[in-house]
Amino acid sequence: MKAILIGNRERFEKFYPNTPFANTVEKVYLTLEQARAVGEQSAEARSVEARSVEAQSAEAQSAEAQSAEKQGTDTGTLQSETRTAENIPSETRTAGNLPTDARDAEFLAADAIAQVPESLIAQVPSLKIIHSEGVAYNGIDCAAAAKRNIYVCNNRGVNADAVAEQTILLMLGLLRSVTAGDAAVRAGGQIQRKESMMVNGIRELGECRVGLIGFGDIAKATARRLTAFGCEIYYHASHRKTPDLEAEYGVTWLETEELLNTCDIISLHIPVTPETTGMVNEGFLKKMKHDAYLINTSRGEIVENAALCKALTEGWIAGAGLDTIAPEPVTADHPLLHLPAEVEDRLLFSPHIGGVTTGVFRKAHRNIWTAFEQVSKGERPANVVNDFHSRFCASRSVSRHPQNEK
Protein backbone atom coordinates (compact mmCIF):
# COMPACT_ATOMS: atom_id res chain seq x y z
CA MET A 1 0.00 0.00 0.00
CA LYS A 2 1.17 3.51 -0.79
CA ALA A 3 0.16 7.08 0.06
CA ILE A 4 0.93 10.40 -1.61
CA LEU A 5 1.37 13.19 0.94
CA ILE A 6 1.20 16.73 -0.49
CA GLY A 7 2.54 19.48 1.74
CA ASN A 8 5.32 20.00 4.24
CA ARG A 9 7.15 16.69 4.67
CA GLU A 10 8.52 17.61 8.09
CA ARG A 11 4.99 18.27 9.35
CA PHE A 12 3.61 15.02 7.93
CA GLU A 13 6.44 13.06 9.52
CA LYS A 14 6.09 14.83 12.86
CA PHE A 15 2.37 14.28 13.31
CA TYR A 16 1.66 10.97 11.62
CA PRO A 17 0.37 8.41 14.16
CA ASN A 18 2.77 5.62 15.01
CA THR A 19 0.26 2.84 14.34
CA PRO A 20 0.82 -0.59 12.76
CA PHE A 21 -1.21 0.38 9.69
CA ALA A 22 0.51 3.74 9.14
CA ASN A 23 3.90 2.11 9.52
CA THR A 24 3.20 -0.42 6.76
CA VAL A 25 2.17 2.18 4.14
CA GLU A 26 4.88 3.43 1.80
CA LYS A 27 4.92 7.23 1.65
CA VAL A 28 5.67 9.48 -1.33
CA TYR A 29 6.04 13.18 -0.51
CA LEU A 30 5.27 16.09 -2.84
CA THR A 31 5.64 19.77 -2.04
CA LEU A 32 2.83 22.15 -2.86
CA GLU A 33 4.89 23.46 -5.78
CA GLN A 34 5.52 19.97 -7.16
CA ALA A 35 1.84 19.08 -6.99
CA ARG A 36 0.89 22.33 -8.69
CA ALA A 37 3.44 21.71 -11.44
CA VAL A 38 2.11 18.19 -11.98
CA GLY A 39 -1.42 19.48 -12.48
CA GLU A 40 -0.40 22.36 -14.73
CA GLN A 41 1.98 20.33 -16.87
CA SER A 42 -0.45 17.48 -17.23
CA ALA A 43 -3.28 19.85 -18.17
CA GLU A 44 -1.08 21.50 -20.78
CA ALA A 45 0.01 18.12 -22.12
CA ARG A 46 -3.61 17.05 -22.43
CA SER A 47 -4.45 20.28 -24.26
CA VAL A 48 -1.57 19.78 -26.69
CA GLU A 49 -2.57 16.13 -27.11
CA ALA A 50 -6.18 17.09 -27.84
CA ARG A 51 -5.07 19.61 -30.47
CA SER A 52 -2.83 16.97 -32.00
CA VAL A 53 -5.69 14.47 -32.10
CA GLU A 54 -7.96 17.01 -33.79
CA ALA A 55 -5.29 17.86 -36.35
CA GLN A 56 -4.57 14.20 -37.11
CA SER A 57 -8.29 13.46 -37.40
CA ALA A 58 -8.78 16.40 -39.76
CA GLU A 59 -5.82 15.27 -41.89
CA ALA A 60 -7.17 11.73 -42.02
CA GLN A 61 -10.63 12.88 -43.04
CA SER A 62 -9.16 15.19 -45.66
CA ALA A 63 -7.04 12.39 -47.10
CA GLU A 64 -10.01 10.03 -47.22
CA ALA A 65 -12.17 12.72 -48.81
CA GLN A 66 -9.57 13.26 -51.53
CA SER A 67 -9.30 9.52 -52.09
CA ALA A 68 -13.08 9.17 -52.26
CA GLU A 69 -13.32 12.03 -54.72
CA LYS A 70 -10.84 10.31 -57.00
CA GLN A 71 -12.82 7.09 -56.75
CA GLY A 72 -16.14 8.84 -57.24
CA THR A 73 -17.37 7.96 -53.79
CA ASP A 74 -19.85 10.06 -51.83
CA THR A 75 -17.73 11.46 -49.00
CA GLY A 76 -20.84 12.03 -46.95
CA THR A 77 -21.18 8.30 -46.40
CA LEU A 78 -17.62 7.75 -45.22
CA GLN A 79 -17.29 6.58 -41.65
CA SER A 80 -13.68 7.41 -40.75
CA GLU A 81 -12.30 6.35 -37.37
CA THR A 82 -11.94 9.31 -35.03
CA ARG A 83 -8.78 9.30 -32.96
CA THR A 84 -9.33 10.28 -29.35
CA ALA A 85 -7.16 10.45 -26.28
CA GLU A 86 -8.65 7.08 -25.29
CA ASN A 87 -7.56 5.19 -28.41
CA ILE A 88 -4.12 6.73 -28.73
CA PRO A 89 -1.55 4.10 -27.71
CA SER A 90 -0.70 4.52 -24.05
CA GLU A 91 3.01 4.83 -24.74
CA THR A 92 2.37 8.06 -26.66
CA ARG A 93 0.42 9.77 -23.89
CA THR A 94 2.01 12.33 -21.59
CA ALA A 95 1.46 11.83 -17.86
CA GLY A 96 2.85 15.13 -16.64
CA ASN A 97 5.72 14.98 -14.18
CA LEU A 98 4.11 12.99 -11.37
CA PRO A 99 6.91 10.81 -9.97
CA THR A 100 6.69 7.25 -11.22
CA ASP A 101 6.72 5.84 -7.71
CA ALA A 102 3.57 7.85 -6.86
CA ARG A 103 1.34 6.58 -9.65
CA ASP A 104 0.31 3.34 -7.94
CA ALA A 105 -0.79 5.04 -4.70
CA GLU A 106 -4.13 4.16 -3.13
CA PHE A 107 -4.30 7.06 -0.67
CA LEU A 108 -3.64 10.80 -0.95
CA ALA A 109 -3.49 13.43 1.79
CA ALA A 110 -3.12 17.09 0.90
CA ASP A 111 -2.43 20.35 2.67
CA ALA A 112 -5.71 22.28 2.89
CA ILE A 113 -4.40 24.87 0.39
CA ALA A 114 -2.99 22.29 -2.06
CA GLN A 115 -4.34 21.96 -5.58
CA VAL A 116 -5.48 18.44 -6.50
CA PRO A 117 -7.02 18.87 -9.97
CA GLU A 118 -8.48 16.24 -12.25
CA SER A 119 -5.25 16.21 -14.26
CA LEU A 120 -3.38 14.96 -11.19
CA ILE A 121 -6.08 12.55 -10.05
CA ALA A 122 -6.11 10.97 -13.52
CA GLN A 123 -2.48 9.94 -13.11
CA VAL A 124 -3.19 7.75 -10.04
CA PRO A 125 -5.42 4.92 -11.33
CA SER A 126 -5.54 2.97 -8.05
CA LEU A 127 -6.52 5.97 -5.91
CA LYS A 128 -9.31 5.27 -3.41
CA ILE A 129 -9.37 8.34 -1.15
CA ILE A 130 -8.23 11.97 -1.08
CA HIS A 131 -8.12 13.52 2.38
CA SER A 132 -7.62 17.20 3.17
CA GLU A 133 -5.21 17.84 6.00
CA GLY A 134 -7.56 20.54 7.22
CA VAL A 135 -11.18 21.56 6.92
CA ALA A 136 -10.97 23.29 3.52
CA TYR A 137 -11.12 21.14 0.40
CA ASN A 138 -11.85 23.68 -2.34
CA GLY A 139 -8.51 22.88 -4.03
CA ILE A 140 -9.61 19.27 -4.63
CA ASP A 141 -11.63 18.43 -7.73
CA CYS A 142 -14.42 16.60 -5.92
CA ALA A 143 -16.45 15.97 -9.07
CA ALA A 144 -13.50 14.32 -10.82
CA ALA A 145 -12.95 12.13 -7.76
CA ALA A 146 -16.63 11.17 -7.63
CA LYS A 147 -16.52 10.02 -11.25
CA ARG A 148 -13.84 7.55 -10.21
CA ASN A 149 -15.64 6.53 -7.00
CA ILE A 150 -12.85 8.11 -4.96
CA TYR A 151 -13.76 9.40 -1.52
CA VAL A 152 -12.89 13.03 -0.74
CA CYS A 153 -12.77 13.69 3.00
CA ASN A 154 -11.92 16.62 5.25
CA ASN A 155 -11.13 17.14 8.91
CA ARG A 156 -14.42 18.77 9.73
CA GLY A 157 -14.52 20.33 13.17
CA VAL A 158 -10.98 19.32 14.09
CA ASN A 159 -9.79 22.93 14.37
CA ALA A 160 -12.97 24.53 15.72
CA ASP A 161 -11.62 25.42 19.16
CA ALA A 162 -8.28 26.63 17.81
CA VAL A 163 -9.84 28.90 15.18
CA ALA A 164 -12.35 30.21 17.71
CA GLU A 165 -9.43 31.28 19.91
CA GLN A 166 -7.84 33.07 16.94
CA THR A 167 -11.15 34.79 16.19
CA ILE A 168 -11.37 36.16 19.73
CA LEU A 169 -7.70 37.19 19.56
CA LEU A 170 -8.34 39.33 16.47
CA MET A 171 -11.42 40.91 18.02
CA LEU A 172 -9.52 41.89 21.17
CA GLY A 173 -6.49 42.97 19.16
CA LEU A 174 -8.57 45.45 17.17
CA LEU A 175 -10.55 46.76 20.13
CA ARG A 176 -7.34 47.40 22.09
CA SER A 177 -5.26 48.58 19.08
CA VAL A 178 -2.59 46.05 20.00
CA THR A 179 -0.14 46.66 17.14
CA ALA A 180 -0.27 50.46 17.45
CA GLY A 181 0.09 50.25 21.22
CA ASP A 182 3.09 47.92 20.95
CA ALA A 183 4.76 50.23 18.43
CA ALA A 184 4.11 53.29 20.60
CA VAL A 185 5.71 51.71 23.68
CA ARG A 186 8.75 50.60 21.69
CA ALA A 187 9.14 54.14 20.30
CA GLY A 188 8.91 55.78 23.74
CA GLY A 189 5.40 57.10 23.20
CA GLN A 190 3.55 55.06 25.80
CA ILE A 191 1.85 57.92 27.66
CA GLN A 192 0.88 59.79 24.50
CA ARG A 193 -0.70 56.66 23.05
CA LYS A 194 -2.49 55.89 26.30
CA GLU A 195 -3.93 59.41 26.51
CA SER A 196 -5.06 59.24 22.89
CA MET A 197 -6.82 55.91 23.40
CA MET A 198 -8.56 57.09 26.56
CA VAL A 199 -9.87 60.17 24.79
CA ASN A 200 -11.02 58.23 21.73
CA GLY A 201 -12.50 55.49 23.86
CA ILE A 202 -11.80 51.79 24.27
CA ARG A 203 -14.65 49.36 23.82
CA GLU A 204 -14.75 46.17 25.84
CA LEU A 205 -15.62 43.02 23.93
CA GLY A 206 -18.50 42.39 26.33
CA GLU A 207 -20.09 45.67 25.22
CA CYS A 208 -20.20 44.56 21.57
CA ARG A 209 -22.92 42.96 19.54
CA VAL A 210 -21.23 40.24 17.50
CA GLY A 211 -22.68 38.86 14.27
CA LEU A 212 -21.57 35.46 13.01
CA ILE A 213 -21.97 34.74 9.30
CA GLY A 214 -22.42 30.98 9.19
CA PHE A 215 -23.00 28.73 12.16
CA GLY A 216 -20.90 25.61 11.80
CA ASP A 217 -18.45 24.08 14.25
CA ILE A 218 -16.12 27.09 14.41
CA ALA A 219 -18.93 29.62 14.80
CA LYS A 220 -20.41 27.54 17.61
CA ALA A 221 -17.05 27.35 19.39
CA THR A 222 -16.70 31.12 18.95
CA ALA A 223 -20.18 31.72 20.36
CA ARG A 224 -19.32 29.72 23.48
CA ARG A 225 -16.30 31.93 24.11
CA LEU A 226 -18.16 35.15 23.38
CA THR A 227 -20.80 34.20 25.92
CA ALA A 228 -18.12 34.24 28.62
CA PHE A 229 -17.36 37.87 27.71
CA GLY A 230 -21.03 38.82 28.00
CA CYS A 231 -21.59 39.67 24.33
CA GLU A 232 -24.90 39.82 22.53
CA ILE A 233 -24.48 37.21 19.79
CA TYR A 234 -26.37 37.09 16.52
CA TYR A 235 -25.94 34.83 13.51
CA HIS A 236 -27.08 34.25 9.97
CA ALA A 237 -27.00 30.88 8.24
CA SER A 238 -28.75 29.58 5.15
CA HIS A 239 -30.92 27.43 7.41
CA ARG A 240 -32.03 28.75 10.78
CA LYS A 241 -31.20 26.46 13.68
CA THR A 242 -33.73 25.02 16.11
CA PRO A 243 -34.83 27.08 19.13
CA ASP A 244 -33.09 24.58 21.41
CA LEU A 245 -29.79 24.94 19.59
CA GLU A 246 -30.06 28.73 19.57
CA ALA A 247 -30.71 28.68 23.30
CA GLU A 248 -27.78 26.33 23.89
CA TYR A 249 -25.34 28.78 22.27
CA GLY A 250 -27.09 31.98 23.31
CA VAL A 251 -27.55 33.23 19.75
CA THR A 252 -30.30 35.02 17.86
CA TRP A 253 -30.93 34.62 14.13
CA LEU A 254 -31.07 37.73 11.91
CA GLU A 255 -31.30 38.34 8.19
CA THR A 256 -27.92 39.32 6.73
CA GLU A 257 -28.78 42.97 6.16
CA GLU A 258 -30.08 43.45 9.70
CA LEU A 259 -27.02 41.67 11.06
CA LEU A 260 -24.71 44.05 9.20
CA ASN A 261 -26.69 47.11 10.27
CA THR A 262 -26.83 46.03 13.92
CA CYS A 263 -23.57 44.41 14.95
CA ASP A 264 -20.32 45.98 16.13
CA ILE A 265 -18.26 43.01 14.95
CA ILE A 266 -18.98 40.82 11.92
CA SER A 267 -17.15 37.48 11.93
CA LEU A 268 -17.04 35.18 8.88
CA HIS A 269 -17.46 31.43 9.37
CA ILE A 270 -18.44 30.08 5.95
CA PRO A 271 -16.73 27.85 3.37
CA VAL A 272 -15.55 28.98 -0.05
CA THR A 273 -18.18 28.19 -2.67
CA PRO A 274 -19.17 29.87 -5.95
CA GLU A 275 -21.87 31.68 -3.96
CA THR A 276 -19.59 32.91 -1.15
CA THR A 277 -16.55 33.85 -3.24
CA GLY A 278 -16.30 37.65 -3.19
CA MET A 279 -19.39 37.87 -0.96
CA VAL A 280 -17.81 40.61 1.15
CA ASN A 281 -17.88 43.29 -1.52
CA GLU A 282 -18.59 47.02 -1.54
CA GLY A 283 -22.31 46.47 -1.04
CA PHE A 284 -21.69 44.21 1.96
CA LEU A 285 -19.17 46.55 3.60
CA LYS A 286 -21.31 49.65 3.10
CA LYS A 287 -24.11 48.01 5.07
CA MET A 288 -21.87 47.58 8.11
CA LYS A 289 -21.74 50.20 10.86
CA HIS A 290 -18.99 52.81 10.47
CA ASP A 291 -17.53 51.83 13.83
CA ALA A 292 -17.78 48.07 13.20
CA TYR A 293 -15.01 45.56 12.64
CA LEU A 294 -14.75 42.71 10.13
CA ILE A 295 -13.11 39.44 11.22
CA ASN A 296 -12.11 36.74 8.74
CA THR A 297 -10.73 33.46 10.06
CA SER A 298 -12.45 31.58 7.25
CA ARG A 299 -10.97 31.94 3.74
CA GLY A 300 -9.52 34.94 1.95
CA GLU A 301 -11.51 34.34 -1.23
CA ILE A 302 -14.69 35.39 0.56
CA VAL A 303 -13.49 39.01 0.73
CA GLU A 304 -12.89 41.28 -2.26
CA ASN A 305 -9.51 42.86 -1.54
CA ALA A 306 -10.16 46.06 -3.47
CA ALA A 307 -13.47 46.59 -1.67
CA LEU A 308 -11.88 46.11 1.74
CA CYS A 309 -9.06 48.54 0.89
CA LYS A 310 -11.66 51.12 -0.05
CA ALA A 311 -13.73 50.46 3.07
CA LEU A 312 -10.71 51.01 5.31
CA THR A 313 -9.33 54.09 3.53
CA GLU A 314 -12.71 55.80 3.18
CA GLY A 315 -13.88 54.91 6.68
CA TRP A 316 -16.84 52.71 5.84
CA ILE A 317 -15.79 50.44 8.71
CA ALA A 318 -13.51 50.86 11.73
CA GLY A 319 -11.13 48.04 10.88
CA ALA A 320 -10.54 44.41 9.99
CA GLY A 321 -8.77 41.41 11.50
CA LEU A 322 -7.67 38.83 8.96
CA ASP A 323 -6.16 35.42 9.58
CA THR A 324 -6.30 34.72 5.87
CA ILE A 325 -6.31 36.75 2.67
CA ALA A 326 -6.27 35.71 -0.97
CA PRO A 327 -4.09 34.81 -2.72
CA GLU A 328 -2.07 32.60 -0.44
CA PRO A 329 0.86 32.83 -0.13
CA VAL A 330 0.38 36.58 0.06
CA THR A 331 2.31 38.48 -2.59
CA ALA A 332 4.54 41.44 -1.72
CA ASP A 333 2.47 43.77 -3.90
CA HIS A 334 -0.86 42.82 -2.30
CA PRO A 335 -3.02 45.98 -1.97
CA LEU A 336 -3.88 45.30 1.67
CA LEU A 337 -0.18 45.47 2.52
CA HIS A 338 0.12 48.97 1.10
CA LEU A 339 -2.62 51.01 2.73
CA PRO A 340 -2.00 54.69 3.52
CA ALA A 341 -0.05 55.15 6.77
CA GLU A 342 -2.97 56.83 8.51
CA VAL A 343 -5.17 53.72 8.20
CA GLU A 344 -2.59 50.95 8.68
CA ASP A 345 -3.60 50.56 12.32
CA ARG A 346 -7.12 49.64 11.25
CA LEU A 347 -5.91 46.32 9.84
CA LEU A 348 -4.60 43.43 11.93
CA PHE A 349 -3.08 40.35 10.29
CA SER A 350 -2.19 36.90 11.51
CA PRO A 351 -0.45 34.39 9.17
CA HIS A 352 -3.31 31.89 8.76
CA ILE A 353 -2.45 30.11 12.01
CA GLY A 354 -5.93 29.88 13.49
CA GLY A 355 -6.30 26.18 12.85
CA VAL A 356 -2.70 24.99 12.91
CA THR A 357 -2.02 24.34 16.57
CA THR A 358 -0.12 21.26 17.69
CA GLY A 359 -3.30 19.73 19.10
CA VAL A 360 -5.13 20.24 15.81
CA PHE A 361 -2.43 18.52 13.77
CA ARG A 362 -2.28 15.54 16.09
CA LYS A 363 -6.03 15.01 15.76
CA ALA A 364 -6.06 15.76 12.01
CA HIS A 365 -3.34 13.28 11.11
CA ARG A 366 -4.87 10.61 13.31
CA ASN A 367 -8.14 11.13 11.40
CA ILE A 368 -6.37 10.90 8.03
CA TRP A 369 -4.69 7.60 8.75
CA THR A 370 -7.83 6.19 10.34
CA ALA A 371 -9.70 7.02 7.12
CA PHE A 372 -6.98 5.41 5.01
CA GLU A 373 -7.19 2.22 7.07
CA GLN A 374 -10.99 2.16 6.86
CA VAL A 375 -10.90 2.48 3.07
CA SER A 376 -8.26 -0.25 2.83
CA LYS A 377 -10.79 -2.54 4.55
CA GLY A 378 -13.62 -1.52 2.24
CA GLU A 379 -15.29 0.63 4.89
CA ARG A 380 -16.74 4.12 4.45
CA PRO A 381 -14.59 6.79 6.15
CA ALA A 382 -15.88 9.74 8.16
CA ASN A 383 -16.44 13.26 6.78
CA VAL A 384 -16.97 12.42 3.10
CA VAL A 385 -17.60 15.68 1.23
CA ASN A 386 -18.20 14.55 -2.35
CA ASP A 387 -21.10 12.53 -3.73
CA PHE A 388 -19.24 9.23 -3.88
CA HIS A 389 -21.68 7.43 -1.56
CA SER A 390 -24.76 8.03 -3.70
CA ARG A 391 -22.90 7.10 -6.90
CA PHE A 392 -21.52 3.97 -5.25
CA CYS A 393 -24.96 2.86 -4.04
CA ALA A 394 -26.40 3.47 -7.50
CA SER A 395 -23.70 1.35 -9.12
CA ARG A 396 -24.35 -1.50 -6.65
CA SER A 397 -28.08 -1.41 -7.41
CA VAL A 398 -27.38 -1.77 -11.14
CA SER A 399 -25.06 -4.75 -10.88
CA ARG A 400 -23.36 -6.97 -8.32
CA HIS A 401 -20.43 -7.59 -10.67
CA PRO A 402 -17.12 -7.22 -8.77
CA GLN A 403 -15.97 -4.51 -11.16
CA ASN A 404 -18.87 -2.36 -9.98
CA GLU A 405 -17.94 -2.84 -6.32
CA LYS A 406 -14.46 -1.32 -6.22
N, C-alpha and C positions, 0 to 999 in steps of 0.2 A: 504494500500500500504506500501511496505517496501523496504529499500535500504541497501545494504552491502557497507560499506565504509572501504577500505583497506589502511592503512597508519597511520599517526599521528593523533590521535583523537583530540588533542588540536587544531591542524591546521584546521581540518575539521569543528570543532565547531566555530572557530574564523571567518572563511571566508564564511560560508554558508549564502546564501542570506535569509533575513528575509521576505520571501514571503508566501502568504497563502498556496500555493501548498507545498513548502518545509516544512512548519510547520505541515502539515497533514501527512507527510510520517514518518513512524517508522524507526529508524536508528539502525543498528547493526554494531558495530565497530570491526575490526580485525587489529592487528598489522601486519607488514610485515612478522615477524617471524611466527605468527599464520597462516597466509595465506600460507606461504611456507610449513609449517608442514602439513597443510590440503592436499595440492597437493601431497607431497611426501608420506604421509601415505596412502592416497587413492590409489595412483599409485601402491604402494607396495601391498596393500590389493587386488587390481585387479589382480596383477601378481600372488599372492598366490592363489587367487580364480581360475584363469585360469589354473594353474598347477593342482589344485584339480579337476577341471572339466575334464581335460585331463586324469588324473589318474582314476577317477571314470568311465569315458567312456571306457577306456581301460579295466578296470576290468569287466565292464558289457559285453563288446564284447567278452572278454575271457571266461566268464561264459557261455554266449550263445553259443559260439563255442564249448565248452566242452559238453554242453547239446545236441547240434545238432549232435556232433560226436557220442554220445551215442545212439541217435535216428536214426542215419544213414542219417541225413539231410545234404544237400550240404550247407556248411557254406557260400559259395560265394553268395547265394541267400538271405541270411538273411538281413533284413532291420532293424537294431537296432536303437532305438531313441538316438540321440546324445544330451547330456546335454550341454547346453551353458549358459553363464552368463545371457542370456535373459530369459531362462525357469527355472532357479533356483528360488525357492520361494523367494519373496522379503525379508522375515524376516531373511533369511540366508545370505543376502548380507551385505558387510561392506561398510559404507559410509564415511570412514575416520573420522576425528574429527571435521568436520564443525559443529559449534554450531547448535543445533536443531532450535533455533529461527531465524536462517539465511536461512534456506532451502526453505522458501516460498517467498523469496525476488523477486521482479520484476526488480530492478535496482541495478547496481554495479558500484561504482567508485573506482579507484585504483591509488595509487601513481605511478608515471611514471616508477619507478624501480621495482614495485611489479611484482610477478609472478602470472599469472592467467591461469593455464594450463587446459587442457581438463578435467583432473581428478577432478578439483574444479568446473568447469562449469557444469559438469554432475550431481553434487549434488544439483543444484538449478533449478528444472524443470520449474519454472514459469518465469525464467529470460528473459527479453526482450532487455536489453541494457547493455553494458559494456563501461564505459567511462574512458579514461585515465585522470588523473589530469593534466598532462602536454602534451607535444607534442609527446614524445616517446610512443610507444605501442608495442615494440618488446617482452615484457614479457607476452603479451596476446596471447592466441592461437586463432588467427583470423579465421582459417579454421574450428576449432571445433565450434566456435560461428556461423559461416555461415551455418553449417550443421543444426543448430537448429533455423535458421532465427533470430539470435540475432544480433542486431546492435553492432558494435565496433566503437567508436568515439574517436577522440583526440581533443586537444585544439590547433589546427593548428594556427600558427601565433600569439598566445596570448602573447608569451614571446619574440617576435622578437626584439623589441627595447631594452629590458633589456639585452638579450644575446649579442646584438651588442655592448652595452656599455662595457660589460665584455670583449669582444673580443678586443676592443680598449685599455682597461685597461692593458691587458696582453701584447699587442704590446708595449705600452709605458713603461711598467714595465721592459721589457727585454732591450729595447733600452737604458734606463736610469739606468740599473742595480740597481733597487730599493732596493731589499733585501740586496745586498752587501753594498750599500751606507748607508742604515739604520744601519746595523751592525757596519760599520766603525765609524759612528758618535757616536754610543753608547759606542764603545770601546776606544774613544778618538783619533781615527785616521782619522778625517775629512779631514785635509789638504793633508795627504798622499794619501788618496783615490781620492780626487779631482785631484791632480797632475797626478796620474796614469790614470784616465779617460780622462783627457785632452790630454795626450800623446798618448793614444791608440785610441782616437777619439770617439766622441758621434754622432751617426746619428740621425737626426730629422725624425720623421715619414713622414713628407711631402717630404723627399728626397727618400723615399722607393717606389719600385714597389711592389704592393701587389697582390697576386694571390689567388682568392677565388675558392675553390673546391666545386662545387654545387652553385646553384643560386636560392634558395628559399627565404622565407620571411626574415629569419635572415641574409642571405648573402646580400639581397637588403638593409636591414636596416644598415648593416655594410658599404656597399658601399656609402650610403648617408653620413655617418659620415666621412669616409675616404676622400670624395670629399672636405669636409671643411678643411682638413689638406693639401690638394694640392697633394695627392698621384696619381700616375699612377695606375689604377686598371684594372686587368685582371681577367678572370674567365674561368672555364671549367665546363660544365654541359653536361649530356647525350644528351640533345637537345638544340641546339643553339637558343637563344632568337631572337626576331625580331629586325631589325635595330632601330625601334622607341624605344623599351624597352632598348636596349643597350645605346642609346643616352640619354634616361631619367636618367639612373643611372651612366652614364659616364664610362662604362666598355667596354673592348675589349675581344672577345673570342679567346682563344688559345687552342691548343691540350695540353693534360696533360704534355707530356714530355717537350714541349717548355715552358710551364708555370713554371715547376720545374727548368728548366735551366736558366730562365730569372728573376724570382722574388726574392726580398729580404725577403719577408715574405709570407709564405704559410698558409692560414687559412682554416680549414675544416668546411664545412657546409652541410653535407650529413647525411642521416639516416643510421641506422644499418640494413643491409640486408646481405644475404649470399655472395653477390658480394663485398660489402664494408668491411665486417669483415676482419681485418688484412690487409687492403689495403695498409696502410703505413708500408711497410716492408723494408728490407735492400735495395732492388732494387729501391724503391721509394725514400728513404732517400739519397741514393748515387747520385741520379740525381739532388738533390737540390744543390744550391751554398754553398760553405764552410762557407760563412759569412751570411747565411740566417737563419731565424727563422721559427719554426713550431708552429702554434697556433691551439689548439683543444678545442673548446667550444661546440663540437657536442656530440660524445659518445666515451668512452674509448676503446670499442671493435674495433674501426676502426684502432687503432695503435697497432702494435706488440711491447710489452714492451721490449723484449730482443733486438730487432732491434734498438729501440730508445736509450736504454742504450749504445749500441755499437756506435751509431752515435755521441752521446755526448762525450763519453770517447775517441774516436778515432778522433774526430774533423771533422766528415763529415759535420756537421752543427754547427752554432754558438750557438744555444740554442733552448729551447722549452717552451711555456707557455700553461699549461694544466688546464682547469677547470674541467676536468673529466678524470679519468683513470680507467681501468678495472683490477681486479674486484672492485665492489663497494658494501659495504664499503671496503675501501682500507685496506689491511692487513699489519701488522707491518713489515713483512718480504718482502714486495714488493720490487723488484729490483730497481725501480726508487727512492726509499727512501734511498738507500744505495750506491749512486755513490761515487767515489773517491772524497776526499775533494777539490781537485784542479778543479773539474768541477761542483761542487754543484751549483755555481752561475749561471750556464748556464740553470738551470731549475727553472721555477717559477710556483708554484701551487696556485690554489684557490679551495675551497671545494665544487665544483659543485653548485655554487650560482648564475650563470649567469641568469637563468630564474626563480628565486624564490623571486623576489621582492614583496613587499606588493601589489603594483598595479597589478602585474601579477596574484597573487592568488585571488584577488577580481574578476577580469575578468574571470579567469578560473572556479571558483566555480559558478559564475553566469551562465556561459555557460553549466556546468554540469547539474544544476537543471533545466535550460530551456529545455535541451535535454530530461531529465527525464519526464518533464511535456508534451512535445510534443509526446513522445512515449506513454504515458498514454492515450492520446487522439487519438491514431492511426495515428499520423503524422510522417513523416520522419524527423529525427533530422539533424543538420548540421554536417559536417566533418566526414562522415562515411568512414572508412578506409578498411573495408572488403567487400566481394562481396555479401553481403546480398541483395542489391537492385535487382541485376540481377536474383538471385535465387528466390526472392519473386515474381518478375514479371513473371518468368517462371511458377511458381506454380499457379499463378492466371490465366494464359492462358490455363493451363491444365484443371482446374476445378474451379467452383465458389462455391464449397462446403465450408461452414463456417470453417471446420477444416483446409482447405488450405489457410485461410485468417487470421491466427493468427498474 
